Amino acid sequence: MGSAGSVNKKPRCPYRKLLEAKLKKAKSIHGTDKQPSDLYSLCEKGETEKVRKILEGSTRKTIDDLVKLEPNGSTALHIATKKGHVDIVRLLLEHRCSRTILNCYGKIAYKYAATPEMQKLFIRSETSDYFHNPETDKSVAHCFPEDNKNKPSLEYLASFKTEEDVHQHSLDFQTTAMWLRLFNWFSRTFPSLVQNDNLNLETFKLHENNDFKEFLRLKLHGKHETALDELDEFRRKNSIESLLRIYSNEEIGFYKSLNRQLVDSPQENDTSPHLCDRFIIEFHLRSDELAERCFLGTVYRGATMDSSQLLLYEKALENKPRGVITFRAFTSTSEDKDVALNFLLRASPLESHQIRVLYIIKTEVKSPTIVGIADVSEYPHEEEVLFMPGNLFIVKKLVKDVTVCTRKQECLTVTEIHLEYLHIPVSLWKKLLHTYRSANNSVTNL
């Protein structure tokens, strides 16, 4: 019989295990005396123009083939960063060199950036709002039982009538994900039984979906070629990692278009919001892959909101039955509180009716819709944890006028909103029963 301590033992974070495995593998690589590539040697010596010639040569290999782990256990990006060759590092990054490769010491190249000038090459634009919500009135949905007559109202958001509706939301969400995965498996295993004049299976594959590609062309304004290259990489490697890179890359700017579309889609039905849904579907289809990245722990995100909106959180905190909130778009958070605070600091100056908010989000139950992506992000030092749209959260605590400081001792006053992920388990039987009832209602209404 186990001890009381073993019964209450918290589950281990799958994402942490994944990082530990990658670190162990990297440190197990022992450098050899074999000569490194010409590119590596040129990067070490600071031969900028010769490096440029290799990178821009018409017959060059892919950047992944060029900037790879060398026999000595390092990469060209590592050595150029370590030697302080700013122009060469800039060239490598402009050509989409991977920033996430660990050398034989378990370090990414950014760890060797010793000067502010070098460090700036690896960080996001100072105008970015990647870890900051500039307008929470649209991106955050607050859901209250209708019997709370004093609640603030949001016209575009339908309220839950009862707490049972919260459970219904989870049931719909999880049942849809289950059937998407089943259909994906069935269509790949028995394509002849599914393909017909009304259903082209090629459109179900994200990398072959011409509507989605057109969405990228329209929204990314000239940067879509890079996104299409990553989409092709997604096809070749058949891995969610390429989609995560498309999302996190500041240069592409896909996350802005995607999230704006998700937030505005109720008002803009003519702008093909279903294409955003198609991107979300791919995550549901790859939930087994994402399960290895499930994050457990605490993360942070900044926000600027109208002070009147704070009433919504106060009501959610006090309300019985409980009110819940959900983020309507993909939401990037960081394990590093300092990252969120820095994005808050460089946000636009506050107007008289606005306040700064620091979301502190705790997750104690594994979910493939809450995943760590720092090891594949374009900015691994940000320690990013990504939340898919549709997750539910309970407001656990609200603390006003808290003074917080960054590691550089820059201080600001924030309102802390403590959230906890709300997991509502749904059995396979309930999902199947829900499917049967939904199908029966559809037939009845014909």
MARLUMDO-393372 format. One record per residue (C-alpha): x, y, z negated. Coordinates in steps of 0.1 Angstrom, whole numbers, plus 2048, in hexadecimal, padded with zeros to 3 digits. Layout:
BEGIN
@x: X, y: Y, z: Z;
...
//
This chain:
BEGIN
@x: 800, y: 800, z: 800;
@x: 80E, y: 822, z: 80A;
@x: 813, y: 83E, z: 7F1;
@x: 7FC, y: 85C, z: 7EE;
@x: 817, y: 871, z: 7FF;
@x: 816, y: 85B, z: 81E;
@x: 7F0, y: 85D, z: 820;
@x: 7F2, y: 883, z: 822;
@x: 810, y: 885, z: 839;
@x: 80A, y: 89D, z: 855;
@x: 80D, y: 891, z: 879;
@x: 82E, y: 898, z: 88A;
@x: 82E, y: 8B3, z: 8A5;
@x: 832, y: 8A1, z: 8C7;
@x: 841, y: 8C0, z: 8D7;
@x: 85C, y: 8C1, z: 8BC;
@x: 864, y: 89C, z: 8C3;
@x: 867, y: 8A4, z: 8E8;
@x: 880, y: 8C0, z: 8E1;
@x: 894, y: 8AB, z: 8CA;
@x: 896, y: 88F, z: 8E4;
@x: 8A2, y: 8A8, z: 8FE;
@x: 8BC, y: 8B7, z: 8E6;
@x: 8C9, y: 894, z: 8DD;
@x: 8CC, y: 88B, z: 902;
@x: 8DF, y: 8AB, z: 90A;
@x: 8F7, y: 8A6, z: 8EE;
@x: 8FE, y: 882, z: 8F8;
@x: 90D, y: 88E, z: 918;
@x: 933, y: 88E, z: 916;
@x: 946, y: 8A4, z: 92E;
@x: 95F, y: 895, z: 945;
@x: 97F, y: 8A1, z: 956;
@x: 96F, y: 8A0, z: 978;
@x: 971, y: 8C1, z: 98B;
@x: 952, y: 8D7, z: 989;
@x: 941, y: 8E3, z: 9A9;
@x: 94E, y: 901, z: 9BD;
@x: 930, y: 915, z: 9B2;
@x: 938, y: 90F, z: 98D;
@x: 95D, y: 919, z: 992;
@x: 953, y: 939, z: 9A4;
@x: 93A, y: 942, z: 988;
@x: 955, y: 93C, z: 96E;
@x: 96E, y: 953, z: 980;
@x: 954, y: 96E, z: 987;
@x: 956, y: 96C, z: 9AE;
@x: 934, y: 97D, z: 9B4;
@x: 935, y: 980, z: 9DA;
@x: 940, y: 95C, z: 9DE;
@x: 924, y: 950, z: 9C7;
@x: 90B, y: 965, z: 9DB;
@x: 917, y: 955, z: 9FB;
@x: 910, y: 932, z: 9EE;
@x: 8EE, y: 93B, z: 9DF;
@x: 8E3, y: 94D, z: 9FF;
@x: 8F2, y: 935, z: A18;
@x: 8D9, y: 927, z: A31;
@x: 8E5, y: 903, z: A2C;
@x: 8E6, y: 904, z: A06;
@x: 8D6, y: 8EA, z: 9F1;
@x: 8B9, y: 8F2, z: 9D9;
@x: 8C2, y: 908, z: 9BB;
@x: 8BC, y: 8EA, z: 9A5;
@x: 8D6, y: 8D6, z: 9B8;
@x: 8EF, y: 8F2, z: 9B6;
@x: 8EB, y: 8FE, z: 992;
@x: 8EB, y: 8DC, z: 981;
@x: 8FC, y: 8CC, z: 963;
@x: 921, y: 8CA, z: 96D;
@x: 939, y: 8AD, z: 963;
@x: 945, y: 8C3, z: 946;
@x: 922, y: 8C4, z: 937;
@x: 919, y: 8E8, z: 941;
@x: 909, y: 8FB, z: 95E;
@x: 914, y: 918, z: 973;
@x: 8FA, y: 92E, z: 961;
@x: 909, y: 924, z: 93F;
@x: 92D, y: 92D, z: 949;
@x: 924, y: 94E, z: 95B;
@x: 910, y: 959, z: 93C;
@x: 92B, y: 94F, z: 924;
@x: 946, y: 961, z: 938;
@x: 930, y: 980, z: 93A;
@x: 92D, y: 982, z: 960;
@x: 90C, y: 996, z: 961;
@x: 90A, y: 999, z: 987;
@x: 90E, y: 974, z: 98C;
@x: 8F4, y: 96C, z: 971;
@x: 8DC, y: 984, z: 982;
@x: 8E2, y: 973, z: 9A3;
@x: 8DC, y: 950, z: 995;
@x: 8BC, y: 95B, z: 984;
@x: 8B0, y: 96D, z: 9A3;
@x: 8B4, y: 94C, z: 9B6;
@x: 89E, y: 93A, z: 99C;
@x: 8BA, y: 928, z: 98A;
@x: 8AC, y: 913, z: 96D;
@x: 8B0, y: 924, z: 94C;
@x: 8A5, y: 906, z: 937;
@x: 8C2, y: 8ED, z: 93D;
@x: 8D3, y: 8E3, z: 91D;
@x: 8F9, y: 8DF, z: 91E;
@x: 90C, y: 8C4, z: 90B;
@x: 90A, y: 8DA, z: 8EC;
@x: 8E4, y: 8DC, z: 8EE;
@x: 8E3, y: 901, z: 8F8;
@x: 8D1, y: 913, z: 914;
@x: 8E5, y: 92E, z: 927;
@x: 8D3, y: 94A, z: 914;
@x: 8E5, y: 940, z: 8F4;
@x: 906, y: 94C, z: 904;
@x: 8F8, y: 96F, z: 90D;
@x: 90E, y: 984, z: 8F6;
@x: 905, y: 9A7, z: 901;
@x: 8E4, y: 9BA, z: 904;
@x: 8EA, y: 9BE, z: 92A;
@x: 8ED, y: 999, z: 92E;
@x: 8D0, y: 991, z: 917;
@x: 8BA, y: 9A8, z: 92A;
@x: 8BD, y: 992, z: 949;
@x: 8AD, y: 975, z: 936;
@x: 88F, y: 987, z: 927;
@x: 86E, y: 993, z: 934;
@x: 867, y: 9B6, z: 942;
@x: 862, y: 9D0, z: 926;
@x: 840, y: 9D8, z: 936;
@x: 834, y: 9B4, z: 931;
@x: 816, y: 9AC, z: 91B;
@x: 81C, y: 986, z: 91D;
@x: 81A, y: 981, z: 8F7;
@x: 801, y: 99E, z: 8F2;
@x: 7DC, y: 9A3, z: 8F8;
@x: 7D6, y: 9C7, z: 903;
@x: 7B0, y: 9C3, z: 905;
@x: 7A2, y: 9A9, z: 8EE;
@x: 77E, y: 9B4, z: 8F5;
@x: 77E, y: 99E, z: 914;
@x: 799, y: 984, z: 90E;
@x: 78D, y: 978, z: 8EC;
@x: 769, y: 96B, z: 8E8;
@x: 759, y: 96C, z: 8C5;
@x: 73C, y: 953, z: 8C0;
@x: 723, y: 957, z: 8A4;
@x: 703, y: 945, z: 89B;
@x: 6E5, y: 95A, z: 8A6;
@x: 6D6, y: 95B, z: 884;
@x: 6F1, y: 973, z: 879;
@x: 6DC, y: 992, z: 881;
@x: 6F7, y: 9AB, z: 877;
@x: 712, y: 99E, z: 88E;
@x: 722, y: 9B4, z: 8A8;
@x: 717, y: 9AA, z: 8CB;
@x: 72A, y: 9A5, z: 8EC;
@x: 713, y: 9A5, z: 90A;
@x: 728, y: 98F, z: 920;
@x: 72B, y: 974, z: 906;
@x: 70F, y: 95B, z: 8FD;
@x: 70F, y: 954, z: 8D8;
@x: 70D, y: 931, z: 8C9;
@x: 6EA, y: 92D, z: 8BA;
@x: 6F6, y: 914, z: 89F;
@x: 715, y: 903, z: 894;
@x: 709, y: 8E5, z: 8A8;
@x: 70F, y: 8FA, z: 8C7;
@x: 734, y: 8FD, z: 8BD;
@x: 735, y: 8D7, z: 8BE;
@x: 723, y: 8D7, z: 8DF;
@x: 73E, y: 8ED, z: 8ED;
@x: 759, y: 8D4, z: 8E3;
@x: 744, y: 8B7, z: 8F1;
@x: 740, y: 8C8, z: 913;
@x: 765, y: 8D2, z: 913;
@x: 772, y: 8AF, z: 90B;
@x: 759, y: 89C, z: 920;
@x: 762, y: 8B0, z: 93F;
@x: 787, y: 8AA, z: 939;
@x: 781, y: 884, z: 936;
@x: 76D, y: 881, z: 956;
@x: 786, y: 897, z: 969;
@x: 7A2, y: 87F, z: 95F;
@x: 78D, y: 861, z: 968;
@x: 783, y: 86F, z: 98A;
@x: 7A7, y: 878, z: 991;
@x: 7B3, y: 854, z: 98A;
@x: 796, y: 844, z: 99E;
@x: 79B, y: 85B, z: 9BC;
@x: 7C0, y: 853, z: 9BD;
@x: 7BB, y: 82E, z: 9B8;
@x: 79D, y: 829, z: 9D0;
@x: 79E, y: 847, z: 9E8;
@x: 78A, y: 837, z: A03;
@x: 76C, y: 833, z: 9EA;
@x: 76C, y: 858, z: 9E2;
@x: 776, y: 86A, z: A02;
@x: 759, y: 876, z: A17;
@x: 74D, y: 893, z: A2C;
@x: 742, y: 8A6, z: A0D;
@x: 761, y: 8A0, z: 9F8;
@x: 784, y: 8A5, z: A04;
@x: 79C, y: 896, z: 9EB;
@x: 7B8, y: 8AC, z: 9F7;
@x: 7A7, y: 8CA, z: 9E8;
@x: 7A8, y: 8B9, z: 9C7;
@x: 7CE, y: 8B9, z: 9C8;
@x: 7D9, y: 8DB, z: 9BB;
@x: 7F8, y: 8DC, z: 9D2;
@x: 7E3, y: 8D5, z: 9F1;
@x: 7C6, y: 8EB, z: 9E8;
@x: 7C6, y: 907, z: A02;
@x: 7AD, y: 91C, z: 9EF;
@x: 7C5, y: 91D, z: 9D1;
@x: 7E2, y: 925, z: 9E7;
@x: 7CE, y: 942, z: 9F6;
@x: 7C6, y: 94E, z: 9D3;
@x: 7EC, y: 94F, z: 9CC;
@x: 7F2, y: 963, z: 9EC;
@x: 7D7, y: 97C, z: 9E4;
@x: 7DF, y: 981, z: 9BF;
@x: 805, y: 980, z: 9BE;
@x: 80C, y: 99B, z: 9D9;
@x: 82B, y: 98E, z: 9EA;
@x: 838, y: 978, z: 9CD;
@x: 822, y: 95A, z: 9D7;
@x: 83E, y: 949, z: 9EA;
@x: 850, y: 942, z: 9C9;
@x: 830, y: 934, z: 9BA;
@x: 82B, y: 91E, z: 9D9;
@x: 84F, y: 912, z: 9D5;
@x: 847, y: 908, z: 9B1;
@x: 826, y: 8F8, z: 9BD;
@x: 83A, y: 8E3, z: 9D6;
@x: 851, y: 8DA, z: 9B9;
@x: 833, y: 8CF, z: 9A6;
@x: 829, y: 8B8, z: 9C3;
@x: 84C, y: 8A9, z: 9C6;
@x: 852, y: 8A3, z: 9A1;
@x: 82D, y: 89D, z: 998;
@x: 833, y: 8AE, z: 976;
@x: 820, y: 8C8, z: 963;
@x: 841, y: 8DA, z: 95C;
@x: 840, y: 8EB, z: 97E;
@x: 81D, y: 8FA, z: 977;
@x: 829, y: 906, z: 955;
@x: 847, y: 917, z: 966;
@x: 82F, y: 928, z: 97F;
@x: 81A, y: 935, z: 962;
@x: 837, y: 941, z: 94C;
@x: 84C, y: 952, z: 967;
@x: 84A, y: 978, z: 963;
@x: 857, y: 97E, z: 986;
@x: 83A, y: 96B, z: 996;
@x: 820, y: 97C, z: 980;
@x: 808, y: 95F, z: 985;
@x: 7FC, y: 95F, z: 960;
@x: 7EF, y: 983, z: 964;
@x: 7DA, y: 97B, z: 982;
@x: 7CE, y: 95A, z: 974;
@x: 7C4, y: 968, z: 952;
@x: 7B4, y: 987, z: 960;
@x: 79F, y: 971, z: 976;
@x: 795, y: 95B, z: 959;
@x: 78B, y: 979, z: 944;
@x: 779, y: 98C, z: 95F;
@x: 768, y: 96E, z: 971;
@x: 746, y: 973, z: 961;
@x: 744, y: 995, z: 971;
@x: 756, y: 98D, z: 991;
@x: 746, y: 96E, z: 99F;
@x: 751, y: 976, z: 9C3;
@x: 776, y: 973, z: 9BB;
@x: 777, y: 94D, z: 9BA;
@x: 77B, y: 948, z: 994;
@x: 778, y: 923, z: 99B;
@x: 79C, y: 924, z: 9A8;
@x: 7A7, y: 92D, z: 984;
@x: 792, y: 910, z: 978;
@x: 7A5, y: 8FA, z: 991;
@x: 7C6, y: 903, z: 980;
@x: 7B6, y: 8FA, z: 95E;
@x: 7AA, y: 8D9, z: 96C;
@x: 7CE, y: 8CF, z: 975;
@x: 7D6, y: 8D2, z: 950;
@x: 7B9, y: 8BC, z: 946;
@x: 7C4, y: 8A2, z: 960;
@x: 7E6, y: 8A2, z: 951;
@x: 7DC, y: 8A0, z: 92C;
@x: 7F1, y: 880, z: 927;
@x: 810, y: 894, z: 932;
@x: 806, y: 8B2, z: 91D;
@x: 7FF, y: 89B, z: 8FF;
@x: 825, y: 897, z: 8FC;
@x: 827, y: 8BD, z: 8F7;
@x: 80B, y: 8C1, z: 8DD;
@x: 816, y: 8DC, z: 8C5;
@x: 80F, y: 8DB, z: 89F;
@x: 819, y: 8F9, z: 88A;
@x: 815, y: 91F, z: 889;
@x: 818, y: 938, z: 8A6;
@x: 815, y: 95D, z: 8AB;
@x: 806, y: 975, z: 8C4;
@x: 801, y: 99B, z: 8C4;
@x: 7E2, y: 9AF, z: 8CE;
@x: 7D5, y: 9D2, z: 8D0;
@x: 7B0, y: 9D6, z: 8C9;
@x: 796, y: 9EF, z: 8C1;
@x: 792, y: 9F2, z: 89B;
@x: 76D, y: 9EB, z: 89E;
@x: 774, y: 9C9, z: 8AC;
@x: 783, y: 9BF, z: 88B;
@x: 75F, y: 9BC, z: 87F;
@x: 75B, y: 99D, z: 895;
@x: 777, y: 98C, z: 883;
@x: 76A, y: 996, z: 861;
@x: 748, y: 988, z: 86A;
@x: 757, y: 968, z: 876;
@x: 76A, y: 965, z: 855;
@x: 74B, y: 96B, z: 840;
@x: 730, y: 95B, z: 855;
@x: 71E, y: 93B, z: 84B;
@x: 71B, y: 927, z: 861;
@x: 73E, y: 931, z: 86D;
@x: 745, y: 946, z: 88A;
@x: 761, y: 93B, z: 8A2;
@x: 776, y: 94C, z: 8BC;
@x: 786, y: 940, z: 8DC;
@x: 79F, y: 94E, z: 8F4;
@x: 790, y: 94F, z: 917;
@x: 7B1, y: 94E, z: 92A;
@x: 7D2, y: 93C, z: 926;
@x: 7E2, y: 94A, z: 907;
@x: 807, y: 94B, z: 901;
@x: 814, y: 94B, z: 8DD;
@x: 836, y: 948, z: 8CE;
@x: 844, y: 933, z: 8B1;
@x: 85B, y: 951, z: 8AB;
@x: 848, y: 96D, z: 899;
@x: 862, y: 986, z: 8A5;
@x: 859, y: 980, z: 8CA;
@x: 834, y: 989, z: 8C4;
@x: 83F, y: 9A8, z: 8AF;
@x: 856, y: 9B5, z: 8CA;
@x: 83A, y: 9B3, z: 8E4;
@x: 824, y: 9C6, z: 8CC;
@x: 83E, y: 9E1, z: 8C7;
@x: 842, y: 9E8, z: 8EC;
@x: 81D, y: 9E8, z: 8F3;
@x: 80C, y: A09, z: 8FC;
@x: 809, y: A23, z: 8E0;
@x: 7EA, y: A1E, z: 8CB;
@x: 7CC, y: A35, z: 8D0;
@x: 7BA, y: A42, z: 8B1;
@x: 79F, y: A26, z: 8B2;
@x: 7B8, y: A09, z: 8B7;
@x: 7CB, y: 9F2, z: 8A0;
@x: 7E8, y: 9D9, z: 8A5;
@x: 7E0, y: 9B5, z: 89D;
@x: 7F6, y: 997, z: 897;
@x: 7E5, y: 976, z: 89D;
@x: 7F3, y: 95A, z: 888;
@x: 7E6, y: 93A, z: 895;
@x: 7E9, y: 918, z: 884;
@x: 7E4, y: 8F7, z: 894;
@x: 7E4, y: 8D7, z: 880;
@x: 7D3, y: 8BF, z: 898;
@x: 7E2, y: 8B3, z: 8B8;
@x: 7D2, y: 8BF, z: 8D8;
@x: 7DF, y: 8BD, z: 8FD;
@x: 7D0, y: 8E0, z: 901;
@x: 7EA, y: 8EF, z: 8E9;
@x: 80D, y: 8E8, z: 8F5;
@x: 831, y: 8F3, z: 8F1;
@x: 842, y: 8FE, z: 911;
@x: 862, y: 90F, z: 907;
@x: 877, y: 8F3, z: 916;
@x: 869, y: 8FA, z: 939;
@x: 860, y: 91F, z: 936;
@x: 874, y: 939, z: 94A;
@x: 87B, y: 949, z: 928;
@x: 883, y: 92C, z: 911;
@x: 88F, y: 942, z: 8F4;
@x: 86B, y: 94E, z: 8F0;
@x: 861, y: 92D, z: 8E0;
@x: 840, y: 92E, z: 8F2;
@x: 821, y: 91A, z: 8E9;
@x: 805, y: 91B, z: 902;
@x: 7E0, y: 919, z: 8FA;
@x: 7C8, y: 90F, z: 916;
@x: 7A6, y: 922, z: 919;
@x: 789, y: 914, z: 905;
@x: 79A, y: 90A, z: 8E4;
@x: 786, y: 914, z: 8C5;
@x: 794, y: 926, z: 8A6;
@x: 788, y: 92E, z: 883;
@x: 791, y: 94F, z: 873;
@x: 7A2, y: 945, z: 852;
@x: 7AF, y: 966, z: 846;
@x: 7B1, y: 98B, z: 84F;
@x: 7CB, y: 9A2, z: 83F;
@x: 7CB, y: 9C7, z: 847;
@x: 7E8, y: 9E0, z: 847;
@x: 805, y: 9C7, z: 845;
@x: 828, y: 9D5, z: 84B;
@x: 83D, y: 9BD, z: 860;
@x: 860, y: 9C1, z: 86C;
@x: 874, y: 9B1, z: 889;
@x: 896, y: 9A3, z: 885;
@x: 8A4, y: 9C4, z: 891;
@x: 891, y: 9D5, z: 874;
@x: 878, y: 9E6, z: 88A;
@x: 858, y: 9E8, z: 875;
@x: 833, y: 9EC, z: 87D;
@x: 812, y: 9E9, z: 86C;
@x: 7FA, y: 9CE, z: 878;
@x: 7DA, y: 9BC, z: 86E;
@x: 7E1, y: 997, z: 86B;
@x: 7C6, y: 980, z: 878;
@x: 7CC, y: 95C, z: 86D;
@x: 7BB, y: 942, z: 884;
@x: 7BA, y: 91C, z: 881;
@x: 7B3, y: 905, z: 89F;
@x: 791, y: 8F5, z: 89B;
@x: 792, y: 8D1, z: 8A7;
@x: 771, y: 8BF, z: 8AA;
@x: 777, y: 89A, z: 8B1;
@x: 761, y: 88A, z: 8CC;
@x: 75F, y: 865, z: 8D0;
@x: 75F, y: 853, z: 8F2;
@x: 73B, y: 847, z: 8EA;
@x: 72F, y: 86B, z: 8E6;
@x: 740, y: 876, z: 906;
@x: 72F, y: 859, z: 919;
@x: 70E, y: 861, z: 909;
@x: 711, y: 885, z: 911;
@x: 719, y: 87D, z: 935;
@x: 6FB, y: 866, z: 938;
@x: 6E4, y: 881, z: 92A;
@x: 6F2, y: 89C, z: 940;
@x: 6EE, y: 886, z: 95F;
@x: 6CB, y: 87D, z: 955;
@x: 6C1, y: 8A2, z: 950;
@x: 6D0, y: 8AA, z: 972;
@x: 6BB, y: 890, z: 983;
@x: 69C, y: 89A, z: 96F;
@x: 6A0, y: 8BE, z: 97A;
@x: 6A3, y: 8B6, z: 99F;
//
